[in-house]
Amino acid sequence: MSAGSKRPGTRTASLCVAAEAARVTHSFKVVGNGLHRNLAVGRYIRSATFAVGGHNWCIKYYPYGIAEKCKDYVAVFLEAMSRNTEAAVFYDFRLVNQATGLSTDLETLGYLKDGCLEIECDVTVIKGDEIDLPPSDLVDSLGKLLESEERADVKFKVKEELFQAHKIVLAMRSPIFKAELARDKRKRTIVVEDMEPHIFKALLHFIYTDSLPAMDHLDGNENDEMAKCLLVAAERYGLERMKLMCESMLYKRLSVQNVASTLVLADQCHCSKLKDACIRFISSSERMDDVLASQGFEDLKTACPALSEEILEKSAKPPKI
């Protein structure tokens, strides 16, 4: 620029700011991978929903590929669960080496251990110019309403314990409660038979918070028993989501010792998916002899002979040649 030249009299300016990024690693563990061998090509198993960058996501795992031409390969995808999701997203899948606990690329062999497969997904969402909304506090508010008993209008007597609740919440969540409360609108105390107080308390917790109470403090047998009692309670009060949650818990904890009793319960509570999973578990060649020789199966033959015959038919081994 020469010394005599003049700069423009009008000045404008702009600013480039690096966009914020939200990063999360989600671990998806498929327990009992061998039990999914009956899934057809194109059928998938979905992980729990997880949040990154203000949007919800999940992992979809296809044990036998997404199409017939690639049925010899597994397929893994990241799916956006939120409606109208518009975001710049980068992701990377890895498998966890079951022996070392270290992440490896998807082509590494030896990632299966005891029928379990663990997939990790790194998700990075680039945030644009938007207003971040705080998470919903509806569940917390309903949970506090149950704890405070403020404006409660109905009592339940379970053995020697009393529980207070709100008719509108119960009727909204359970068709059985809705019908029971409608029969006698003036009734303020209802006696609950054939249920332990701690199970009814957990039932109310689910109705108000849509979640089951923490059971980390329970040992294996106590955890199984709690899940079974909650399944019966969910069936009794028409809580289908709670039933599925209990089914999932029991499915993940199937063993040679408990599969027969779990099968009986699944049959009684009309849990077709859990029932089929139990039969597939028993039919597994490496477990069937142990299950058939267990005390649980002997009890099953006595209590439900028709069900035991069904198992034996479906689990029949091909004749040896």
N, C-alpha and C positions, 0 to 999 in steps of 0.2 A: 504494500500500500504506500503510495507516494505521500510525502509530507503535506502536500496541499490538498489531498482528497478529503472529503467529508464523509463521516459515517451516517447511516440512515437515522432519521429522527424518531422513527417508531421502533420499539423493541418488544419482542415476544419471548416467551420461555416455555419449556416443557421439562418434565421430570420422569425418568424411568425408574420404577421401584421394583425390585425382584419380588415376584409373587410368593406368598407363603405356601408352604407345603405341609400336609399332614401325613405322617408315616406310621404304619402299623404292621406288625407281623402277626398273622393269625395261624394258629396251629390246629389242624383238623386230623384227629386220630380216628381211624376206622378200626373198631374192635371186632374181632371175630370175622376177619376178611373172608375166610373160607365159607362162612354161612351165606355169603352173597353170591355163591356160585350159580344159583338158579336164576339170577337176574338175566333178562334178555338183553340182546344188543340194543343200544339206544336208551336203556333205562339207567337212571343215575341215583346217587345218594347225595343228599344235600347237607352241608354243614350248618351249624347254628349261624344266625345272622349276626354280623359284627359291623360296627360303625367306624368310618374313616372319613374325615373331611366333611362332616355334616351329611353324609349319605350312608345308606345301609348296603352291605354286600354279603355274598355267601360264596362258598366253593362248591362246585358241582363235580362229582367224581363218577366217571363211567367205568365200571370194572371191565366191561367187554367192548369198549369203544362206542362211538356214536353212530356207526353204520356197519353194515355187514362186511364191507371191503376192508375194514380195519378192526375186526373183532378180536384179533390177536394182540391188540395193544390197548392199554388203559388210556383214558382221556380225562383231562382236568381243565376246568374253566372257572373264571371269575365272573359272577353274575351280579348286576346291579339290582337290588331289591326295592329301592326307593322309587316312587313314581316321579316321572319327569326329571330323571337324573341327568344333568348336563355338567360334566366335569372332565378335566384333563387328568387321566389316571394312568399310572405306570405300575406294572406288577411283574412279579417273578416267582415261579413255583420251584420248590425244592423238596426233596425227600429227606427224612431224618433217619440216619443209620441207627437201627435199633440196638446195635452192639455198643456203639461209641456215644450215641446221643448227639452226634454232629450232623449238620445239614450237608446234603450232597446233591449233585445235579440229578435230573430226572432219569438219566440213562444208567445210573449206578445200580449194579445188581446187589442182592443180599439185603434189601431193605425190609423184607418181611421177617417178623419174629413172633412166634406163637400166634400166628394168624392175625397179627396187628400191622397196620400200615399208618404211618404218620406223615402228613403233608404240611409243609409250611408255605405260606404265601406272603411275600412282602408287597404291601400296597402303598403307593404314594399318590395322593390326590392333591393337585395344584389348585389352591384356592384363588378365586378371582375377587373382584370387588363385590362383596356381599355383606349383609348384616347377619352375624352369627346369632342364632336363636339358642337360648338355654334349653336344656333337656326338659321334657315334661315332668311335672311334679305331681301329676294326678295320682299315680300309684302310691307315692309317699303320703299324700294327703288322705287317701282312703285308709291306708294302714294306720295312720295316726288317729283317724276317726274311730277305728275299731278299738285301738288301745285306750283311748280316752273315754269311750262309751258315751260321749256327748250326744244327747238327743236320741239315745237308744230307745226303741219302743217294743222290743220283744226279748224275752229271756228263754234260755234253754237250760234244762236241768239234765246233766249227764252224770249219772250215778250221784255222787255227793257234791259235784261242782256246778256252779252257775255261770253261764256265759251270756252277755248282753250283746245285742246286734240291732240292725236296722232293717225293717221289713222291706223297704224299697230296694235296698242293695241285694238282699237275698232273693227277692222276686225277680230282679233284673238278671241275676246270674244263674239261677237254678230253676228249671221248670217244676221240679218237685216241691221246692220251698214255695214257689208261687202258688201252686195248687193247694198246698197245706195251709198257707196263711189266708187264702181266699175262703176256705171252708168256714173259718170262724174268725172274723175280723176283730172281734173283741178279745180273743184269747191272747194273753200277754206272757204266759209261761207254757212252754212245750217240753214235754219229757221225751228224751231221746233214749230209746232202748238199744241194747246190743252194740254199744260202742264205747270205747275207752275215752276218757276226757281229753288226753293228749292228742288223740286222733281227731276228735271234733274240733279242738283248738287249731290243729293244722288245716282242717277243712275250711274253717272260717278265714284263716290266713290266706289261703288260696283264693277264696271268693272275693276278698277285699284287695288283694295285691297281684293276683294272676301268677303267683309263684308259690313254690313249695318252701317250707322253712328249711334252714340249713340242717343237714344231718351228718356233718363232718365228725361230730363227737361220738357217733355211734360206731360200734364195731361191725364186722361183716354180717353176722347173723341178725343183729338188731336192725341194721340197715335194710336187709331183705324183708324182715318182718314188718317194719314200718311201711315200706313200699307196698307190700301186699295189703295191709290194713287200709292204706290210703286208696288203693285201687278199688277195694270193696266199697269204701265210702263214696268215691267218685261215681261208681256204678249206681249206688243207692240214690244219689241226688242228681243224677243226669248231667254230670260235669265232664263232657267229652274230652276237653283239652287236658284236664287233670288226669283222666284215664290214660290218655296217650303218653303223658309225661311219666306216669307210673309204669306203664308198659315198657317204655324206653329204659327206665332204670333197671327193671327186672331182666330185660333182655341182655343188657350189658353185664349182668352179674350171673348169667346162667352157668351152672356147673353140674358135674355128674351127681352131686349130692342133692341139689335143689330143683333140678329140671322137672322131675315128676310132679312134685307138689306145685310148682309154678304152672305146669300144664293143666292141672286140675282147676286151679284158680282162673286161668285164662278161659277155660271152657265154661266155667260157671258165670263169669262176668262178660261173656260174649266178646272176648278180645281175640278176634280172628288172626290178626297179625302176630300177636305174641304166641298164640297156639301153634301157628304154622312154624314159627321160629323154634319153638320147643321140639316139635316133631323133626325138623331138619337137624337140630342139635343131636337128638337121640339117634337119628339115622346115620350120622357121621360114622364111618367105618372104624375110626380109631377110638370112638367113645361108646358105641352101642352095647358091646358086651358088658362094660362096666356099669352102664345105666340099668340094663336089664337085670343085673345081679344085685342092684342096690336095694336097701330097705324101702326107699321112697317108691320104687316101682312096685314092690310087693304091696305096699299100702294102696297104690293106685289100682292094682288089680282087684283088691278087695272093695274099695270105695266106688270105683268106676270101671266095671268090667268091660262095658262097651267101648270106652275110651282106650283102654289098654289093648283091646283087639284091633282097634283102628290103628294104633301105633305099630303093632306087630305086622299088620298088613302093609303099611306104608314103609316100614323099616325092613321088610323081608329081604334077606340077602339072596343073590342069585345062586342057584345050585352049583356046587363044585363039580367039575368034570374030571 
